[in-house]
Amino acid sequence: MRHFSEKAYRSLKCVCSVAYDLAGGNTLFQHSTRVVVSQLSKYASLNEDDGKAYMPIDVAVDLDQAAGTPIITGTMAQLLGYRLEPLAAALAETAKLSEQDAHKILAEAMDVSQALLAAFADGRIDALEKKRLRVELREVIRAAETILAKLDEVA
């Protein structure tokens, strides 16, 4: 018996698609892992035939690394009632907080705003617009997490 709802398991598939986009697409990502693009597509597919194909742990780690944020691992942690936080060692490789961080988060937030406005233009949000919004929102989250990590380093 599975412990989570079908919706929770489907969220893992949706987040794979977002992670692929952040990593430059599954065609590019296949060169960073051991799985070919046809199998990678199944991990993000909501199709009945592919619905039981879930990404192996090592491939998920590869994808999180390629995406630049632990999006898959973070989603798994959330399903278990946890959240991920960066280690101090990981923070050491980030530069000091700067005006560039302000510009980055503003640009990412603007991308979300533009995607939302475009989605609302026809009065409904379709699947492609949802996908774009997920990607744009994850990019804002990544920028915000970078700033949070840098704030912890500011004395």
Phi, psi and chi 1 to 4 in degrees:
 res  aa     phi    psi   chi1   chi2   chi3   chi4
   1 MET       -  134.1  179.0  173.4   88.4      -
   2 ARG   -82.6  146.4  -59.8 -174.8   94.4  177.9
   3 HIS   -93.0  -13.2  -62.4  -74.6      -      -
   4 PHE  -114.6  162.9  -61.1  106.5      -      -
   5 SER   -71.3  161.1   68.7      -      -      -
   6 GLU   -60.2  -35.7 -170.5   60.6   32.2      -
   7 LYS   -62.1  -39.7 -177.1  177.7  179.1 -178.4
   8 ALA   -64.3  -44.1      -      -      -      -
   9 TYR   -65.4  -37.4  -74.1  110.9      -      -
  10 ARG   -66.2  -30.0  -70.1  172.3   67.0   84.5
  11 SER   -63.1  -31.5   72.6      -      -      -
  12 LEU   -64.4  -36.3  -71.1  170.3      -      -
  13 LYS   -70.7  -41.4  -69.3 -165.2  162.7  -87.3
  14 CYS   -63.6  -40.5  -70.8      -      -      -
  15 VAL   -69.9  -26.7   79.7      -      -      -
  16 CYS   -61.7  -43.9  -75.6      -      -      -
  17 SER   -61.2  -42.7  179.5      -      -      -
  18 VAL   -64.4  -43.2  172.1      -      -      -
  19 ALA   -62.7  -39.5      -      -      -      -
  20 TYR   -57.9  -45.2  -69.0  149.6      -      -
  21 ASP   -61.6  -42.6  -71.8  -15.9      -      -
  22 LEU   -65.8  -28.3  -69.4  173.2      -      -
  23 ALA   -88.3    0.6      -      -      -      -
  24 GLY    98.4    9.7      -      -      -      -
  25 GLY   104.5  154.5      -      -      -      -
  26 ASN   -70.6  -24.8   58.3   -0.6      -      -
  27 THR   -66.0  -42.8  -56.9      -      -      -
  28 LEU   -71.8  -41.8 -179.6   61.8      -      -
  29 PHE   -62.5  -30.6  170.9   63.8      -      -
  30 GLN   -56.9  -24.3   74.8  175.7  -23.9      -
  31 HIS   -79.1   -8.5  -57.5  -65.9      -      -
  32 SER  -104.4    4.8  -58.0      -      -      -
  33 THR  -145.9 -176.0 -167.2      -      -      -
  34 ARG   -95.2    0.5   64.3  176.9  175.0   81.3
  35 VAL  -109.9  141.5 -178.1      -      -      -
  36 VAL   -84.2  164.5  -63.5      -      -      -
  37 VAL   -59.1  -36.2   72.5      -      -      -
  38 SER   -63.4  -38.4   60.7      -      -      -
  39 GLN   -74.5  -37.8 -172.5   62.6   39.3      -
  40 LEU   -59.1  -39.0  -69.6  171.2      -      -
  41 SER   -61.2  -37.3  -65.7      -      -      -
  42 LYS   -65.3  -32.2  -69.5  179.3 -176.9  178.2
  43 TYR   -67.0  -25.3  -61.8  148.8      -      -
  44 ALA  -102.4   -5.6      -      -      -      -
  45 SER   -79.2  136.5  174.4      -      -      -
  46 LEU   -96.4    4.0  -63.2  173.2      -      -
  47 ASN   -61.7  142.2 -176.2  -27.7      -      -
  48 GLU   -53.3  -43.4  -77.0  -66.8  -41.7      -
  49 ASP   -65.3  -33.0  -62.9  -25.4      -      -
  50 ASP   -98.3   -2.5  -58.1  -34.0      -      -
  51 GLY   -60.4  -22.1      -      -      -      -
  52 LYS   -97.2   -0.6  -60.8 -160.5 -177.2  -18.9
  53 ALA   -90.1  110.5      -      -      -      -
  54 TYR  -114.6  150.6  -73.4   92.2      -      -
  55 MET   -67.3  132.0 -173.7  174.6  -75.2      -
  56 PRO   -64.1  155.2  -19.0   29.8      -      -
  57 ILE   -58.5  -44.8  -64.8  168.6      -      -
  58 ASP   -64.7  -35.0   63.4  -45.5      -      -
  59 VAL   -70.9  -37.0  178.2      -      -      -
  60 ALA   -62.1  -41.0      -      -      -      -
  61 VAL   -65.0  -43.3  170.2      -      -      -
  62 ASP   -58.0  -43.4  -69.9  -17.5      -      -
  63 LEU   -67.9  -43.2 -178.1   53.5      -      -
  64 ASP   -58.4  -41.3  -80.5   -8.6      -      -
  65 GLN   -65.2  -44.1 -171.8  171.7   32.0      -
  66 ALA   -66.1  -34.7      -      -      -      -
  67 ALA   -75.9  -17.8      -      -      -      -
  68 GLY    82.0   10.7      -      -      -      -
  69 THR  -159.1  146.3 -174.5      -      -      -
  70 PRO   -79.4   63.3   29.9  -34.3      -      -
  71 ILE   -69.8  -43.3 -174.7  170.2      -      -
  72 ILE   -71.6  -51.3  -54.5  -77.8      -      -
  73 THR   -60.9  -39.2  -48.4      -      -      -
  74 GLY   -64.1  -39.1      -      -      -      -
  75 THR   -66.4  -40.9  -59.3      -      -      -
  76 MET   -62.4  -42.6  -70.6 -171.8  -75.1      -
  77 ALA   -61.6  -42.3      -      -      -      -
  78 GLN   -62.4  -39.0  -74.6  175.9  -16.4      -
  79 LEU   -61.0  -29.4  -71.9  174.2      -      -
  80 LEU   -91.9   -1.2  -64.6  169.4      -      -
  81 GLY    89.2   22.6      -      -      -      -
  82 TYR  -122.7  171.2  -67.9   86.8      -      -
  83 ARG  -135.9  154.7   70.4  167.9 -175.3 -121.6
  84 LEU   -96.4  145.0  -59.6 -179.9      -      -
  85 GLU  -133.9  145.7  -66.1 -175.2   13.5      -
  86 PRO   -68.5  145.9   18.6  -24.8      -      -
  87 LEU   -78.0  154.9  -63.2  173.3      -      -
  88 ALA   -57.9  -37.3      -      -      -      -
  89 ALA   -62.5  -37.7      -      -      -      -
  90 ALA   -68.1  -31.1      -      -      -      -
  91 LEU   -69.6  -28.0  -62.0  176.7      -      -
  92 ALA   -61.2  -28.5      -      -      -      -
  93 GLU   -82.6   -6.5   57.7 -172.8   60.9      -
  94 THR   -86.5  146.8   61.6      -      -      -
  95 ALA   -76.6  174.1      -      -      -      -
  96 LYS   -70.0  155.9  -69.2 -175.5  176.9 -172.3
  97 LEU   -59.0  134.5 -171.7   61.8      -      -
  98 SER  -145.8  175.5   68.7      -      -      -
  99 GLU   -62.9  -28.5  -68.7  175.7    0.6      -
 100 GLN   -59.3  -35.2 -177.4   61.9   29.7      -
 101 ASP   -64.5  -37.7  -65.9  -55.4      -      -
 102 ALA   -64.3  -42.7      -      -      -      -
 103 HIS   -65.7  -40.3  -66.8  -64.1      -      -
 104 LYS   -63.2  -49.0  176.2   70.6  174.7  170.0
 105 ILE   -69.1  -34.3 -161.8  163.7      -      -
 106 LEU   -64.9  -43.9 -177.4   60.4      -      -
 107 ALA   -63.1  -42.1      -      -      -      -
 108 GLU   -66.9  -40.7  -62.3  -60.5   -8.6      -
 109 ALA   -65.2  -35.9      -      -      -      -
 110 MET   -65.6  -38.4 -163.5   60.4  167.1      -
 111 ASP   -61.2  -39.2  -70.3  -13.3      -      -
 112 VAL   -64.4  -45.7  169.8      -      -      -
 113 SER   -59.1  -45.3  176.5      -      -      -
 114 GLN   -65.5  -39.3  -70.2  172.2  -17.5      -
 115 ALA   -65.7  -39.9      -      -      -      -
 116 LEU   -64.8  -45.8  -84.7  168.7      -      -
 117 LEU   -62.1  -40.8  -68.7  172.1      -      -
 118 ALA   -64.9  -38.8      -      -      -      -
 119 ALA   -66.4  -37.7      -      -      -      -
 120 PHE   -78.1  -12.1  -70.7  135.4      -      -
 121 ALA   -56.9  -37.6      -      -      -      -
 122 ASP  -100.9    7.1   63.5   -2.7      -      -
 123 GLY    86.9   -0.7      -      -      -      -
 124 ARG  -150.3  154.4   61.5 -177.6  -79.4  -76.2
 125 ILE  -106.2  114.4  -60.9  176.0      -      -
 126 ASP   -88.9  178.7   62.3   32.3      -      -
 127 ALA   -62.0  -41.1      -      -      -      -
 128 LEU   -66.0  -40.1 -173.9   58.9      -      -
 129 GLU   -66.5  -38.3  -69.1  164.8  -26.5      -
 130 LYS   -61.5  -42.4  -76.1 -178.5 -175.3  179.3
 131 LYS   -62.1  -46.5 -178.5  179.1  178.5 -177.1
 132 ARG   -62.2  -41.7  179.3  172.3  177.1 -138.0
 133 LEU   -62.8  -40.7  -76.5  166.6      -      -
 134 ARG   -60.5  -44.1  -75.7 -173.6 -175.6  101.1
 135 VAL   -63.5  -49.3  170.4      -      -      -
 136 GLU   -62.1  -41.0  -61.8  -61.1  -13.1      -
 137 LEU   -65.9  -38.7  -74.3  164.9      -      -
 138 ARG   -65.1  -33.9  -72.4  -68.2  176.3  176.3
 139 GLU   -68.7  -36.6  -71.8  174.9  -10.9      -
 140 VAL   -65.3  -43.3  167.8      -      -      -
 141 ILE   -61.7  -42.7  -69.4  167.5      -      -
 142 ARG   -61.6  -42.9 -177.2  170.0   43.3 -171.2
 143 ALA   -65.1  -40.2      -      -      -      -
 144 ALA   -67.1  -40.0      -      -      -      -
 145 GLU   -65.0  -35.6  -73.8  172.6  -17.7      -
 146 THR   -63.0  -44.5  -61.4      -      -      -
 147 ILE   -64.8  -43.2  -69.1  171.5      -      -
 148 LEU   -59.5  -42.6  -75.3  169.8      -      -
 149 ALA   -63.8  -40.8      -      -      -      -
 150 LYS   -68.8  -34.3  -70.2  178.1 -179.7 -176.8
 151 LEU   -62.3  -37.2  -78.1  174.7      -      -
 152 ASP   -65.5  -25.1  -69.9  -18.8      -      -
 153 GLU   -86.8  -18.1  -70.6  -62.6  -54.1      -
 154 VAL   -73.4  126.3  174.4      -      -      -
 155 ALA   -81.0      -      -      -      -      -
